[in-house]
Amino acid sequence: MRRTKAEAKETRQQILLAAEKVFYEKGVAHASMEDVARAAGVTRGAIYWHFANRADLVLELSDSLPLPQEDLIARELEAENVDVFGLLERVGRQWIELLAADEHRQRILTILLRCDATGEFARISERQNDIDDEHMQTLEAAFARAQRQGRLCAAWTPHAAASMLRWVIKGLCSEWLRFGRRFDIVAEGGEALRRLFTSFDASAVR
């Protein structure tokens, strides 16, 4: 039984590695489960034993990406004298640097960007929307904390600041991934974040 479970786990991982390669090269809409099975060196029966459809595969690939330590970030934001802007800028820079250094992450996020949001793939879009909503709530609460501290410039509301930060990071990553990595995302992304947080900071805006 142990051997069977180990083999099943190994086969599942083999399928996921093949799916990542096939979906990245062909796009999810133009790839079939048969393509993935062939690339993985397994039968169609084996792939359907582990995954019902392409959406299941994409969701599993997405779940394989480790996220920032959100619980740790939330605890840091609750600290009495927390520098909200410093913390959020640091986390944003770390996210960009992680993307730039991790080809596995680049491939999976590219797959998600190219994925259709209708039909069998609607679940993928719904999952991404749920994650975005959670991130938005965390960011808005952080900017509300900065507002209570007198740090947030009057030109910004917590909701507007949270939305802008999310759009800047997502836009940077999407453009970099989709259009051939045509700029230095670490250097230019870091500068964009610096300028953005300067605009948020009431003490820096005169």
Backbone as ProteinMPNN parsed JSONL, in Angstrom:
{"seq_chain_A": "MRRTKAEAKETRQQILLAAEKVFYEKGVAHASMEDVARAAGVTRGAIYWHFANRADLVLELSDSLPLPQEDLIARELEAENVDVFGLLERVGRQWIELLAADEHRQRILTILLRCDATGEFARISERQNDIDDEHMQTLEAAFARAQRQGRLCAAWTPHAAASMLRWVIKGLCSEWLRFGRRFDIVAEGGEALRRLFTSFDASAVR", "coords_chain_A": {"N_chain_A": [[0.836, -1.2, 0.0], [1.95, 1.232, 0.802], [3.803, 1.557, -1.224], [2.133, 1.818, -3.45], [0.787, 4.209, -2.879], [2.945, 5.958, -2.88], [3.763, 5.741, -5.51], [1.493, 6.73, -6.799], [1.539, 9.376, -5.922], [3.918, 10.205, -7.089], [3.263, 9.925, -9.798], [1.222, 11.812, -10.018], [2.667, 14.183, -9.555], [4.33, 14.088, -11.758], [2.482, 14.427, -13.82], [1.615, 17.034, -13.265], [3.97, 18.508, -13.719], [4.26, 18.047, -16.433], [1.901, 19.227, -17.369], [2.353, 21.913, -16.708], [4.44, 22.51, -18.508], [3.231, 21.958, -21.041], [0.897, 23.607, -21.042], [2.066, 26.095, -20.789], [3.556, 26.31, -23.138], [1.657, 25.898, -25.194], [-0.684, 27.154, -24.427], [-3.598, 27.038, -22.423], [-6.137, 26.81, -23.61], [-5.582, 25.704, -26.085], [-4.479, 23.307, -25.616], [-4.803, 19.834, -24.828], [-6.121, 17.3, -22.609], [-5.106, 14.925, -23.451], [-2.735, 15.761, -24.673], [-1.296, 16.507, -22.411], [-1.166, 14.058, -21.049], [0.375, 12.583, -22.847], [2.787, 14.031, -22.797], [3.482, 13.603, -20.175], [3.923, 10.934, -20.175], [2.018, 9.05, -19.467], [-1.068, 7.129, -19.297], [-4.319, 8.061, -20.657], [-6.28, 7.278, -18.889], [-4.889, 7.291, -16.485], [-4.344, 10.012, -16.124], [-6.921, 11.065, -15.889], [-7.71, 9.825, -13.595], [-6.469, 11.266, -11.639], [-7.082, 13.962, -12.207], [-9.934, 15.822, -13.13], [-10.325, 17.534, -15.301], [-8.954, 20.142, -17.481], [-9.131, 22.526, -16.051], [-8.962, 21.686, -13.381], [-6.289, 20.916, -13.332], [-4.978, 23.377, -13.815], [-5.762, 24.839, -11.549], [-4.55, 23.328, -9.554], [-1.872, 23.732, -10.215], [-1.731, 26.48, -9.747], [-2.185, 26.503, -6.991], [0.166, 25.43, -6.155], [2.004, 27.41, -5.914], [3.838, 29.077, -3.544], [2.555, 31.509, -1.345], [3.069, 34.926, -0.202], [3.896, 35.308, 3.299], [1.148, 35.707, 4.682], [-0.129, 35.719, 7.173], [1.946, 36.432, 8.874], [2.518, 38.993, 7.889], [0.095, 40.26, 8.495], [0.213, 40.201, 11.285], [2.437, 41.828, 11.726], [1.41, 44.233, 10.795], [-0.33, 44.832, 12.796], [1.213, 45.645, 14.868], [2.112, 48.053, 17.392], [3.55, 50.486, 16.772], [3.864, 50.364, 14.008], [5.398, 50.872, 10.824], [3.506, 51.42, 8.362], [3.632, 52.064, 5.596], [6.331, 51.509, 5.023], [6.416, 48.753, 5.52], [4.511, 47.709, 3.66], [5.649, 48.548, 1.238], [8.049, 47.141, 1.307], [7.104, 44.464, 1.216], [5.864, 44.49, -1.297], [8.096, 44.911, -2.974], [9.512, 42.573, -2.413], [7.775, 40.655, -3.487], [7.93, 41.246, -6.248], [10.667, 40.794, -6.702], [10.793, 38.07, -6.116], [9.228, 36.993, -8.178], [10.827, 37.72, -10.403], [13.032, 36.1, -10.037], [12.211, 33.455, -10.112], [11.559, 31.0, -12.237], [9.662, 28.985, -12.429], [7.435, 30.096, -11.098], [7.004, 32.226, -12.84], [6.189, 30.871, -15.185], [3.765, 29.639, -14.355], [2.167, 31.835, -13.566], [2.019, 33.098, -16.03], [0.539, 31.209, -17.462], [-1.897, 31.433, -16.066], [-2.565, 34.082, -16.687], [-3.095, 33.889, -19.413], [-5.261, 32.296, -19.499], [-8.601, 31.364, -20.311], [-11.707, 32.749, -19.107], [-14.143, 31.601, -19.026], [-16.714, 29.03, -19.359], [-15.483, 25.792, -18.679], [-13.337, 26.855, -17.386], [-14.141, 28.867, -15.727], [-14.073, 28.57, -12.993], [-11.434, 29.035, -12.348], [-11.089, 31.768, -12.751], [-12.883, 32.657, -10.801], [-11.6, 31.76, -8.47], [-9.259, 33.313, -8.563], [-10.403, 35.838, -8.315], [-11.428, 35.667, -5.712], [-9.035, 35.498, -4.243], [-7.929, 37.978, -4.909], [-9.834, 39.652, -3.706], [-9.433, 39.069, -0.995], [-6.799, 39.999, -0.658], [-7.24, 42.674, -1.21], [-8.848, 43.479, 0.938], [-7.023, 43.201, 3.06], [-5.067, 45.097, 2.325], [-6.591, 47.47, 2.265], [-7.326, 47.701, 4.933], [-4.804, 48.101, 6.013], [-4.061, 50.588, 4.915], [-6.05, 52.129, 6.051], [-5.227, 52.029, 8.672], [-2.857, 53.506, 8.44], [-4.01, 55.939, 7.817], [-5.336, 56.572, 10.202], [-3.12, 57.011, 11.729], [-2.339, 59.404, 10.794], [-0.727, 59.421, 8.591], [-1.497, 58.997, 5.935], [-1.847, 60.67, 2.914], [-4.147, 63.338, 2.285], [-5.24, 63.321, -0.219], [-5.739, 60.74, -0.863], [-7.919, 57.976, -0.298], [-8.294, 55.12, 1.909], [-9.341, 52.968, 0.389], [-8.881, 53.778, -2.291], [-6.08, 54.013, -2.304], [-5.305, 51.379, -1.712], [-6.367, 50.056, -3.941], [-4.877, 51.266, -6.027], [-2.237, 50.457, -5.408], [-2.468, 47.678, -5.703], [-3.167, 47.535, -8.43], [-0.874, 48.623, -9.635], [1.178, 46.766, -8.974], [0.111, 44.345, -10.042], [-0.191, 45.142, -12.703], [2.47, 45.724, -13.48], [3.644, 43.155, -13.228], [2.056, 41.634, -15.009], [2.477, 42.924, -17.517], [5.231, 42.578, -17.802], [5.46, 39.781, -17.918], [3.836, 39.092, -20.124], [4.796, 40.422, -22.361], [7.421, 39.799, -23.117], [9.379, 40.377, -21.152], [10.542, 42.981, -21.217], [11.65, 45.019, -19.761], [13.523, 45.981, -16.834], [12.26, 44.522, -14.26], [12.705, 44.454, -11.521], [14.318, 46.711, -10.901], [12.882, 48.887, -12.144], [10.324, 48.383, -11.236], [10.715, 48.588, -8.479], [11.358, 51.311, -8.303], [8.956, 52.431, -9.188], [7.266, 51.684, -7.089], [8.486, 53.091, -4.997], [8.009, 55.767, -5.742], [5.23, 55.732, -5.752], [4.577, 55.217, -3.04], [5.65, 57.48, -1.922], [3.815, 59.334, -2.835], [1.648, 58.546, -1.339], [2.316, 59.284, 1.232], [1.704, 61.564, 3.692], [3.582, 63.197, 4.949], [5.516, 63.531, 3.063], [4.424, 64.826, 0.933], [3.885, 67.976, -0.222]], "CA_chain_A": [[0.0, 0.0, 0.0], [2.837, 2.397, 0.823], [4.397, 1.689, -2.547], [1.088, 2.303, -4.339], [0.577, 5.629, -2.58], [4.131, 6.684, -3.334], [3.718, 5.772, -6.971], [0.418, 7.643, -7.191], [2.024, 10.735, -5.681], [4.929, 10.487, -8.114], [2.564, 10.096, -11.069], [0.524, 13.095, -9.95], [3.664, 15.232, -9.745], [4.765, 13.964, -13.152], [1.42, 15.028, -14.625], [1.641, 18.483, -13.044], [5.142, 19.049, -14.419], [3.946, 18.009, -17.868], [0.855, 20.228, -17.619], [3.005, 23.226, -16.685], [5.18, 22.659, -19.766], [2.312, 21.974, -22.19], [0.036, 24.793, -20.972], [2.897, 27.282, -21.02], [3.965, 26.352, -24.544], [0.528, 25.902, -26.136], [-1.857, 27.829, -23.893], [-4.553, 26.051, -21.916], [-7.249, 26.644, -24.556], [-5.138, 24.947, -27.258], [-3.902, 22.039, -25.159], [-5.8, 18.856, -24.401], [-5.68, 16.364, -21.58], [-4.296, 13.944, -24.172], [-1.404, 16.36, -24.811], [-0.631, 16.433, -21.107], [-0.883, 12.648, -20.78], [1.489, 12.19, -23.704], [4.009, 14.674, -22.289], [3.803, 12.996, -18.877], [4.227, 9.52, -20.356], [1.021, 8.224, -18.772], [-2.269, 6.89, -20.085], [-5.429, 8.985, -20.402], [-6.942, 6.82, -17.667], [-4.106, 7.734, -15.335], [-4.494, 11.456, -15.903], [-8.282, 11.332, -15.412], [-7.831, 9.323, -12.227], [-5.971, 12.323, -10.762], [-7.648, 15.28, -12.523], [-11.157, 15.692, -13.925], [-10.268, 18.336, -16.523], [-7.835, 21.09, -17.528], [-9.277, 23.505, -14.972], [-8.397, 21.077, -12.165], [-4.837, 20.978, -13.454], [-4.539, 24.761, -13.651], [-5.952, 25.214, -10.144], [-3.506, 22.657, -8.765], [-0.634, 24.449, -10.489], [-1.819, 27.755, -9.034], [-2.057, 26.238, -5.552], [1.539, 25.009, -5.853], [2.833, 28.585, -5.697], [3.777, 29.601, -2.174], [2.189, 32.919, -1.242], [3.743, 35.627, 0.908], [3.429, 34.88, 4.627], [0.121, 36.704, 4.955], [-0.377, 35.785, 8.616], [3.044, 37.198, 9.462], [2.314, 40.382, 7.486], [-1.038, 40.771, 9.268], [0.68, 40.435, 12.66], [3.31, 43.009, 11.697], [0.57, 45.419, 10.622], [-1.019, 45.108, 14.059], [2.164, 46.169, 15.863], [1.672, 49.378, 17.838], [4.201, 51.596, 16.06], [4.25, 49.845, 12.694], [5.543, 51.742, 9.669], [2.649, 50.75, 7.383], [4.138, 52.251, 4.243], [7.583, 50.776, 4.895], [6.112, 47.33, 5.463], [3.854, 47.376, 2.399], [6.61, 48.701, 0.141], [8.982, 46.005, 1.389], [6.427, 43.258, 0.744], [5.7, 44.641, -2.738], [9.398, 44.681, -3.602], [9.84, 41.15, -2.282], [6.95, 39.915, -4.442], [8.5, 41.473, -7.577], [11.96, 40.109, -6.75], [10.517, 36.637, -6.158], [8.793, 36.683, -9.535], [11.952, 37.862, -11.323], [14.041, 35.06, -9.795], [11.61, 32.117, -10.058], [10.987, 30.679, -13.547], [8.45, 28.184, -12.193], [6.388, 31.072, -10.801], [6.757, 32.961, -14.08], [5.411, 30.039, -16.113], [2.402, 29.419, -13.869], [1.424, 33.087, -13.655], [1.741, 33.317, -17.453], [-0.584, 30.315, -17.778], [-3.111, 32.032, -15.503], [-2.88, 35.301, -17.444], [-3.589, 33.535, -20.737], [-6.377, 31.349, -19.376], [-9.957, 31.843, -20.526], [-12.449, 32.893, -17.849], [-15.5, 31.109, -19.257], [-16.855, 27.585, -19.499], [-14.866, 24.955, -17.638], [-12.288, 27.626, -16.722], [-14.723, 29.928, -14.896], [-13.647, 28.356, -11.596], [-10.108, 29.631, -12.183], [-11.326, 33.2, -12.585], [-13.528, 32.855, -9.501], [-10.566, 31.59, -7.443], [-8.4, 34.49, -8.601], [-11.178, 36.958, -7.763], [-11.478, 35.491, -4.253], [-7.714, 35.865, -3.717], [-7.816, 39.436, -5.046], [-10.689, 40.276, -2.696], [-8.759, 38.933, 0.306], [-5.664, 40.926, -0.645], [-7.771, 44.035, -1.165], [-9.282, 43.734, 2.313], [-5.82, 43.386, 3.876], [-4.443, 46.373, 1.965], [-7.442, 48.585, 2.671], [-7.199, 47.814, 6.391], [-3.487, 48.672, 6.296], [-4.084, 52.02, 4.608], [-6.903, 52.758, 7.062], [-4.355, 52.184, 9.842], [-1.99, 54.654, 8.147], [-4.845, 57.146, 7.894], [-5.537, 56.877, 11.619], [-1.843, 57.5, 12.239], [-2.059, 60.696, 10.181], [0.309, 59.237, 7.576], [-2.026, 58.925, 4.57], [-2.136, 61.961, 2.296], [-5.586, 63.588, 2.179], [-5.686, 63.07, -1.595], [-6.031, 59.317, -0.989], [-8.705, 57.209, 0.671], [-7.72, 53.778, 2.026], [-9.76, 52.12, -0.73], [-8.189, 54.21, -3.504], [-4.665, 53.677, -2.178], [-5.182, 49.925, -1.83], [-6.622, 49.702, -5.344], [-3.755, 51.697, -6.851], [-1.092, 49.595, -5.147], [-2.738, 46.38, -6.323], [-3.105, 47.702, -9.888], [0.515, 48.846, -10.052], [1.934, 45.51, -8.894], [-0.423, 43.402, -11.016], [0.113, 45.644, -14.036], [3.894, 45.496, -13.718], [3.899, 41.725, -13.421], [1.369, 41.175, -16.223], [3.16, 43.439, -18.706], [6.548, 41.948, -17.876], [5.299, 38.388, -18.323], [3.149, 38.906, -21.4], [5.42, 41.104, -23.496], [8.816, 39.476, -23.353], [10.323, 40.84, -20.132], [11.228, 44.055, -21.949], [12.233, 46.001, -18.861], [14.06, 45.436, -15.588], [11.104, 44.622, -13.365], [13.146, 44.713, -10.153], [14.749, 48.107, -10.77], [11.817, 49.825, -12.489], [9.216, 48.136, -10.326], [11.069, 49.177, -7.187], [11.245, 52.762, -8.413], [7.525, 52.752, -9.252], [6.73, 51.573, -5.732], [9.014, 54.209, -4.194], [7.274, 56.981, -6.104], [3.837, 55.58, -5.334], [4.479, 55.381, -1.592], [5.891, 58.893, -1.651], [2.544, 60.04, -3.051], [0.731, 58.182, -0.26], [2.804, 59.749, 2.531], [1.352, 62.962, 3.955], [4.761, 63.957, 5.339], [6.378, 63.716, 1.891], [3.701, 65.598, -0.065], [3.676, 69.368, 0.216]], "C_chain_A": [[0.873, 1.253, 0.0], [3.417, 2.643, -0.557], [3.38, 2.254, -3.532], [0.842, 3.788, -4.116], [1.745, 6.461, -3.069], [4.137, 6.812, -4.849], [2.645, 6.728, -7.471], [0.847, 9.093, -7.025], [3.038, 11.139, -6.738], [4.279, 10.717, -9.474], [1.849, 11.435, -11.121], [1.495, 14.251, -10.195], [4.173, 15.25, -11.181], [3.757, 14.625, -14.089], [1.445, 16.546, -14.484], [2.816, 19.134, -13.757], [4.892, 19.085, -15.929], [2.908, 19.066, -18.22], [1.451, 21.629, -17.642], [3.712, 23.492, -18.009], [4.227, 22.83, -20.951], [1.457, 23.238, -22.188], [0.833, 26.07, -21.231], [3.236, 27.423, -22.5], [2.786, 26.529, -25.49], [-0.629, 26.794, -25.705], [-2.89, 26.79, -23.496], [-5.649, 25.768, -22.936], [-6.866, 25.756, -25.731], [-4.476, 23.625, -26.888], [-5.022, 21.12, -24.7], [-5.235, 18.003, -23.266], [-4.809, 15.275, -22.213], [-2.869, 14.455, -24.366], [-0.62, 16.24, -23.506], [-0.249, 14.993, -20.788], [0.325, 12.185, -21.591], [2.81, 12.768, -23.178], [4.452, 14.052, -20.971], [4.2, 11.533, -19.005], [3.29, 8.61, -19.602], [-0.189, 8.037, -19.686], [-3.322, 7.954, -19.785], [-6.158, 8.594, -19.123], [-6.223, 7.306, -16.427], [-4.316, 9.212, -15.067], [-5.889, 11.779, -15.382], [-8.528, 10.754, -14.016], [-7.429, 10.414, -11.23], [-6.688, 13.655, -10.955], [-8.835, 15.131, -13.466], [-11.059, 16.413, -15.265], [-9.082, 19.305, -16.448], [-7.916, 22.125, -16.407], [-8.718, 22.962, -13.663], [-6.876, 21.164, -12.173], [-4.322, 22.398, -13.212], [-4.665, 25.202, -12.193], [-4.893, 24.568, -9.254], [-2.158, 23.33, -8.982], [-0.609, 25.775, -9.728], [-1.601, 27.558, -7.539], [-0.625, 25.842, -5.162], [2.466, 26.187, -5.589], [2.735, 29.034, -4.247], [3.474, 31.086, -2.194], [3.017, 33.598, -0.168], [3.126, 35.2, 2.239], [2.407, 35.894, 5.139], [-0.184, 36.826, 6.443], [0.692, 36.618, 9.31], [2.885, 38.688, 9.137], [1.193, 41.006, 8.309], [-0.622, 41.076, 10.701], [1.581, 41.666, 12.724], [2.495, 44.29, 11.584], [-0.148, 45.802, 11.911], [-0.093, 45.658, 15.128], [1.875, 47.636, 16.15], [2.257, 50.517, 17.013], [4.649, 51.194, 14.662], [4.368, 50.971, 11.667], [4.786, 51.069, 8.519], [3.238, 50.858, 5.983], [5.443, 51.479, 4.024], [7.354, 49.285, 4.739], [5.509, 46.95, 4.117], [4.808, 47.515, 1.218], [7.605, 47.54, 0.13], [8.353, 44.731, 0.845], [6.235, 43.315, -0.771], [6.992, 44.383, -3.49], [9.776, 43.203, -3.544], [9.048, 40.303, -3.278], [7.531, 40.032, -5.848], [9.829, 40.732, -7.728], [11.784, 38.597, -6.827], [10.094, 36.214, -7.555], [9.971, 36.696, -10.499], [12.941, 36.703, -11.216], [13.52, 33.638, -9.973], [10.915, 31.8, -11.383], [9.723, 29.835, -13.423], [7.256, 29.107, -11.93], [6.024, 31.856, -12.064], [5.877, 32.154, -15.03], [3.963, 29.888, -15.647], [1.585, 30.702, -13.933], [1.12, 33.448, -15.106], [0.573, 32.449, -17.904], [-1.895, 30.927, -17.287], [-3.524, 33.278, -16.276], [-3.527, 34.981, -18.784], [-4.877, 32.729, -20.687], [-7.726, 32.025, -19.583], [-10.698, 31.885, -19.185], [-13.884, 32.386, -17.984], [-15.505, 29.58, -19.302], [-16.222, 26.836, -18.349], [-13.81, 25.719, -16.848], [-12.833, 28.731, -15.826], [-14.277, 29.798, -13.444], [-12.291, 29.002, -11.318], [-10.241, 31.124, -11.947], [-11.947, 33.498, -11.228], [-12.509, 32.737, -8.367], [-9.656, 32.819, -7.388], [-9.116, 35.707, -8.022], [-11.255, 36.876, -6.24], [-10.15, 35.902, -3.61], [-7.527, 37.376, -3.775], [-8.633, 40.156, -3.976], [-10.041, 40.214, -1.309], [-7.588, 39.905, 0.416], [-6.142, 42.366, -0.516], [-8.215, 44.396, 0.252], [-8.085, 43.997, 3.229], [-5.183, 44.743, 3.608], [-5.276, 47.558, 2.441], [-7.376, 48.792, 4.187], [-5.863, 48.444, 6.766], [-3.474, 50.171, 6.027], [-5.005, 52.78, 5.569], [-6.105, 52.98, 8.352], [-3.435, 53.39, 9.645], [-2.764, 55.966, 8.224], [-5.075, 57.546, 9.343], [-4.262, 57.417, 12.261], [-1.507, 58.89, 11.705], [-1.027, 60.635, 9.075], [-0.227, 59.345, 6.152], [-2.397, 60.312, 4.064], [-3.636, 62.113, 2.08], [-6.122, 63.338, 0.771], [-6.112, 61.614, -1.807], [-7.026, 58.869, 0.081], [-8.042, 55.843, 0.812], [-8.091, 52.876, 0.851], [-9.007, 52.487, -2.001], [-6.715, 53.832, -3.462], [-4.443, 52.175, -2.335], [-5.378, 49.481, -3.277], [-5.429, 50.057, -6.219], [-2.536, 50.804, -6.651], [-1.275, 48.235, -5.824], [-2.624, 46.463, -7.839], [-1.675, 47.864, -10.368], [1.292, 47.532, -10.052], [1.431, 44.507, -9.928], [-0.099, 43.838, -12.438], [1.565, 45.434, -14.41], [4.164, 44.032, -14.055], [3.276, 41.22, -14.713], [2.098, 41.637, -17.473], [4.513, 42.769, -18.888], [6.446, 40.511, -18.394], [4.771, 38.249, -19.751], [3.904, 39.474, -22.591], [6.939, 40.975, -23.49], [9.825, 40.042, -22.381], [11.197, 41.965, -20.681], [11.824, 45.137, -21.052], [12.717, 45.297, -17.6], [12.986, 45.59, -14.507], [11.529, 44.922, -11.928], [13.504, 46.177, -9.977], [13.591, 49.068, -11.023], [10.59, 49.627, -11.61], [9.478, 48.725, -8.953], [10.944, 50.686, -7.203], [9.786, 53.197, -8.47], [6.899, 52.696, -7.864], [7.219, 52.719, -4.853], [8.227, 55.483, -4.468], [5.82, 56.916, -5.628], [3.699, 55.813, -3.831], [4.822, 56.803, -1.16], [4.601, 59.694, -1.815], [1.526, 59.723, -1.968], [1.048, 58.937, 1.043], [2.526, 61.241, 2.729], [2.582, 63.801, 4.302], [5.674, 64.247, 4.17], [5.737, 64.605, 0.843], [3.443, 67.002, 0.481], [2.764, 70.092, -0.79]], "O_chain_A": [[0.583, 2.219, -0.707], [3.516, 3.784, -1.008], [3.731, 3.087, -4.367], [0.703, 4.543, -5.079], [1.554, 7.548, -3.613], [4.474, 7.861, -5.396], [2.854, 7.45, -8.445], [0.56, 9.937, -7.874], [3.026, 12.27, -7.224], [4.696, 11.602, -10.221], [1.866, 12.115, -12.147], [1.192, 15.18, -10.944], [4.416, 16.316, -11.746], [4.142, 15.305, -15.041], [1.31, 17.264, -15.475], [2.665, 20.208, -14.34], [5.269, 20.039, -16.609], [3.02, 19.729, -19.252], [1.096, 22.443, -18.494], [3.594, 24.582, -18.568], [4.397, 23.738, -21.765], [1.307, 23.878, -23.229], [0.32, 27.015, -21.829], [3.205, 28.525, -23.048], [2.901, 27.238, -26.49], [-1.468, 27.155, -26.529], [-3.036, 25.769, -24.169], [-6.05, 24.617, -23.112], [-7.735, 25.113, -26.321], [-3.973, 22.911, -27.756], [-6.065, 21.581, -24.237], [-4.031, 17.996, -23.008], [-3.884, 14.767, -21.58], [-1.909, 13.694, -24.243], [0.567, 15.914, -23.506], [0.856, 14.731, -20.313], [1.192, 11.478, -21.078], [3.823, 12.07, -23.124], [5.646, 13.98, -20.68], [4.747, 10.949, -18.069], [3.684, 7.537, -19.146], [-0.315, 8.702, -20.715], [-3.23, 8.662, -18.782], [-6.601, 9.455, -18.363], [-6.851, 7.686, -15.439], [-4.45, 9.624, -13.915], [-6.044, 12.657, -14.534], [-9.468, 11.164, -13.335], [-7.966, 10.488, -10.125], [-6.886, 14.399, -9.994], [-8.764, 14.417, -14.466], [-11.637, 15.965, -16.255], [-8.312, 19.292, -15.488], [-6.89, 22.55, -15.875], [-8.071, 23.695, -12.915], [-6.254, 21.448, -11.15], [-3.346, 22.595, -12.489], [-3.772, 25.865, -11.665], [-4.4, 25.191, -8.313], [-1.382, 23.483, -8.038], [0.407, 26.145, -9.139], [-0.914, 28.352, -6.896], [-0.251, 25.909, -3.991], [3.581, 26.005, -5.101], [1.642, 29.343, -3.774], [4.067, 31.836, -2.969], [3.602, 32.929, 0.683], [1.969, 34.782, 2.29], [2.729, 36.801, 5.907], [-0.468, 37.922, 6.927], [0.398, 37.404, 10.211], [3.091, 39.541, 10.0], [1.314, 42.141, 8.77], [-1.042, 42.081, 11.273], [1.498, 42.454, 13.667], [2.831, 45.306, 12.192], [-0.529, 46.958, 12.096], [-0.555, 46.093, 16.184], [1.445, 48.376, 15.265], [1.528, 51.418, 16.6], [5.695, 51.638, 14.188], [3.556, 51.895, 11.639], [5.35, 50.25, 7.793], [3.332, 49.862, 5.266], [5.639, 50.87, 2.973], [8.009, 48.627, 3.931], [5.94, 45.978, 3.497], [4.782, 46.697, 0.298], [7.956, 47.023, -0.931], [8.994, 43.994, 0.096], [6.421, 42.31, -1.458], [6.991, 43.714, -4.523], [10.299, 42.65, -4.512], [9.579, 39.35, -3.848], [7.62, 39.036, -6.566], [10.086, 40.116, -8.763], [12.538, 37.917, -7.523], [10.551, 35.189, -8.06], [10.109, 35.791, -11.323], [13.61, 36.363, -12.192], [14.314, 32.697, -9.985], [9.807, 32.276, -11.63], [8.81, 29.966, -14.238], [6.181, 28.901, -12.493], [4.847, 32.116, -12.315], [4.932, 32.687, -15.612], [3.038, 29.996, -16.452], [0.416, 30.661, -14.319], [0.077, 34.038, -15.389], [-0.29, 32.911, -18.65], [-2.889, 30.936, -18.014], [-4.714, 33.502, -16.495], [-4.405, 35.711, -19.244], [-5.514, 32.504, -21.716], [-7.959, 33.128, -19.089], [-10.361, 31.156, -18.252], [-14.74, 32.701, -17.157], [-14.458, 28.932, -19.287], [-16.399, 27.196, -17.185], [-13.422, 25.29, -15.762], [-12.052, 29.464, -15.219], [-14.122, 30.8, -12.746], [-12.025, 29.457, -10.205], [-9.595, 31.684, -11.061], [-11.582, 34.476, -10.576], [-12.544, 33.516, -7.415], [-9.323, 33.308, -6.308], [-8.506, 36.514, -7.32], [-11.159, 37.895, -5.556], [-10.131, 36.564, -2.572], [-7.034, 37.987, -2.827], [-8.181, 41.149, -3.406], [-10.093, 41.178, -0.546], [-7.403, 40.553, 1.446], [-5.537, 43.174, 0.188], [-7.973, 45.514, 0.708], [-8.122, 44.898, 4.068], [-4.803, 45.455, 4.538], [-4.735, 48.535, 2.958], [-7.371, 49.927, 4.663], [-5.784, 49.225, 7.714], [-2.936, 50.94, 6.823], [-4.759, 53.95, 5.866], [-6.284, 53.987, 9.036], [-3.251, 54.196, 10.558], [-2.224, 56.987, 8.651], [-5.015, 58.729, 9.679], [-4.319, 58.187, 13.22], [-0.511, 59.488, 12.111], [-0.502, 61.667, 8.657], [0.508, 59.743, 5.248], [-3.161, 61.036, 4.702], [-4.321, 61.15, 1.736], [-7.327, 63.161, 0.59], [-6.762, 61.29, -2.8], [-6.976, 59.329, 1.222], [-7.295, 55.437, -0.078], [-7.258, 52.109, 0.368], [-8.541, 51.602, -2.719], [-6.158, 53.384, -4.464], [-3.506, 51.748, -3.009], [-4.641, 48.632, -3.777], [-5.01, 49.258, -7.057], [-1.874, 50.434, -7.62], [-0.348, 47.71, -6.441], [-2.053, 45.573, -8.47], [-1.299, 47.303, -11.398], [1.986, 47.219, -11.019], [2.234, 43.881, -10.62], [0.23, 43.007, -13.285], [1.867, 45.014, -15.527], [4.828, 43.719, -15.044], [3.907, 40.452, -15.44], [2.32, 40.847, -18.39], [4.896, 42.431, -20.008], [7.258, 40.084, -19.215], [5.219, 37.379, -20.497], [3.674, 39.048, -23.723], [7.654, 41.922, -23.816], [11.0, 40.182, -22.72], [12.425, 41.908, -20.616], [12.443, 46.078, -21.55], [12.354, 44.15, -17.34], [12.832, 46.659, -13.917], [10.79, 45.576, -11.192], [13.058, 46.821, -9.027], [13.34, 49.962, -10.216], [9.897, 50.589, -11.278], [8.58, 49.293, -8.331], [10.479, 51.283, -6.233], [9.413, 54.209, -7.876], [6.097, 53.557, -7.504], [6.454, 53.26, -4.054], [7.83, 56.191, -3.543], [5.258, 57.908, -5.165], [2.799, 56.532, -3.397], [4.331, 57.274, -0.134], [4.325, 60.612, -1.042], [0.636, 60.529, -1.698], [0.156, 59.195, 1.851], [3.063, 62.077, 2.002], [2.626, 64.99, 3.986], [6.53, 65.127, 4.266], [6.427, 65.094, -0.052], [2.838, 67.161, 1.541], [2.462, 71.271, -0.61]]}, "name": "protein", "num_of_chains": 1, "seq": "MRRTKAEAKETRQQILLAAEKVFYEKGVAHASMEDVARAAGVTRGAIYWHFANRADLVLELSDSLPLPQEDLIARELEAENVDVFGLLERVGRQWIELLAADEHRQRILTILLRCDATGEFARISERQNDIDDEHMQTLEAAFARAQRQGRLCAAWTPHAAASMLRWVIKGLCSEWLRFGRRFDIVAEGGEALRRLFTSFDASAVR"}
